[in-house]
């Protein structure tokens, strides 16, 4: 994952994932269902379980990880 984040193409992947109309629903499902049931779920499993592009799964997991760490740093649990 860290390798992907360092790529100069990462911002393009994020932009593309955000342009997918169902992206917000996929992100909510991953956060509310998949991560709750399996906190260590990886992008390939999200890709297979939801039938979404692997790039979209990578972006979703990265954003949720970032949001979680920001909440932890802010004391938001």
C-alpha positions in Angstrom: 0.0 0.0 0.0 2.8 2.4 0.9 4.3 1.9 -2.5 1.0 2.9 -4.1 0.8 6.1 -2.1 4.2 7.2 -3.3 3.4 6.7 -6.9 2.8 9.9 -9.0 -0.3 8.2 -10.3 -1.9 7.9 -6.9 -3.8 11.2 -7.1 -5.2 10.1 -10.5 -6.4 6.9 -9.0 -8.1 8.8 -6.2 -9.8 11.1 -8.6 -11.0 8.2 -10.7 -12.3 6.3 -7.7 -14.2 9.4 -6.5 -15.8 9.8 -9.9 -17.5 6.4 -9.7 -21.2 7.1 -8.8 -21.4 4.3 -6.3 -18.1 5.1 -4.5 -19.8 6.7 -1.4 -22.0 3.6 -1.0 -19.1 1.2 -1.4 -17.1 3.2 1.1 -19.9 3.2 3.6 -20.4 -0.6 3.2 -16.7 -1.3 3.7 -16.7 0.9 6.8 -19.9 -0.3 8.4 -19.9 -4.0 7.4 -16.6 -5.4 6.1 -14.3 -3.6 8.5 -16.6 -4.2 11.5 -16.6 -7.9 10.7 -12.9 -8.1 9.8 -10.7 -5.1 10.8 -7.8 -6.6 8.8 -9.6 -6.9 5.5 -7.3 -6.1 2.6 -8.0 -4.4 -0.8 -8.0 -7.7 -2.8 -10.8 -9.1 -0.5 -12.8 -5.9 -0.8 -12.4 -6.0 -4.6 -13.6 -9.6 -4.7 -16.5 -9.3 -2.1 -17.9 -6.1 -3.7 -17.0 -6.8 -7.3 -15.4 -3.3 -7.5 -12.1 -2.3 -9.2 -9.0 -3.0 -7.1 -8.0 0.6 -7.4 -11.3 1.7 -5.8 -10.8 -0.8 -3.0 -7.3 0.6 -2.4 -8.6 4.2 -2.2 -11.4 3.3 0.1 -9.2 1.4 2.6 -6.6 4.2 2.5 -9.2 6.9 3.2 -10.8 4.9 6.0 -7.5 4.2 7.6 -6.5 7.9 7.4 -9.9 9.0 8.8 -9.5 6.5 11.7 -6.0 7.6 12.5 -7.1 11.3 12.4 -9.9 10.5 14.9 -7.5 8.7 17.2 -5.1 11.6 17.1 -7.9 14.0 17.9 -9.1 11.9 20.8 -12.2 10.9 18.9 -11.8 7.2 19.4 
